Amino acid sequence: MLILILLGFAVWFWTDSLRAREAAIQLSQMACRQHGVQLLDATVSLWRIGLKRDRDGQLRIHRCYRFDFSDEDQSRQQGHIQLLGRRLQSMAMEPHPPLEH
């Protein structure tokens, strides 16, 4: 019985992680479009995972993702997304370097 419970938890965690990663990909794509930069393919990756309480005191999985993007200069920069459950908590994108004339 314990094996079935552990297997069920593993399947749930795996599918929840896939959904959270898909949400992170969609959010990073949207942010890149809004800033006029290009999301570099396959760069959304899990950076940190833990447990954190939401506003209601419920314990949720807290995931931090990193992603890379480039601007017209082709300079590679990094962004970060934090999800609590599958809800966006924060997002940051490195500022673009100043343009040189």
N, C-alpha and C positions, 0 to 999 in steps of 0.2 A: 504494500500500500504506500509506503514512504517513497519508493522508487517512482510510482505513478505521480505522486504529488510533486516530487522534484522534477520529473520530466515535464509535467504540466507547467510548472513555474518557468522552466528553461524555454519552453515554446512561447509562453506569454512574453517573457523578457526579450526574446529574439524578435518577435513580431513588433513589439512596442518600440524596440530600438530601430527597426527598419522604418517604421512610421515617423519616428522622431527625426531620423536622418533625412527622410523625404521632405519633411517640413522645413528642416534647416536648408536644404537645397533650394526649395521654392522661395524661402525668405531671402537667401543670398542672391538668387537670380533677380528677384524684384528690386532689392536694394541696388544691385549693380546697374540695372536698367534706369533706375531713378537718378543715379549719379553719372550716367553716361559712360560707364566703364564696362569691361568685358570680364565675366566670371571665367576663370580658367577651368577647363574640364577636369572632372574627377579630383578636385582639390578640397571639397568639403569633407573634413575628417574630424572624428571625435578626438577631443583634446583632453577632456577631463569629465569624470562622472562621479556623482555622489548623491546623497539624500539631503533634502532641504524642505522646510515647511512653507506652505503657501500662505496667503493672507487669512485663510480660514483655519489655519493650524494643521491642515492635512499634510502628511508626509508624502512628498513627491520625488521623482527622480530628477535630479538637476544635471543637465548635460551642457557642456561647452564644446562648441565646434569652431574650427578655424577654416578659412577659405582664402584662396588667392585670387586676385584680380589684376588686370592691367589696364592702363589708360592708353591714350594715343601714342605716347612715347615708348610703349611696350615695357615700361618699368613695372616690375612685379611688386605688388603690395599685398598686405594681409588684412583680413577682416575677422571679426569674432562674433559669434552668436551664442547667447545663453538661453536655453529652454528650461522651463520648469514644467515637467510633464511634457506636453506638446505645445505649450504656450510660450510665446516670445517674452523673455524677461528683459533682455538688452541686446543691442547690436552696435558694433563700432567698426568703422573702416578707417585705416590709416589715412592721414591727410595726404593729398597729392603734393609732391615736391614743388617748390616755386618754379615757375617758368623762367628760363634764361633767354634773354634776347640777344 
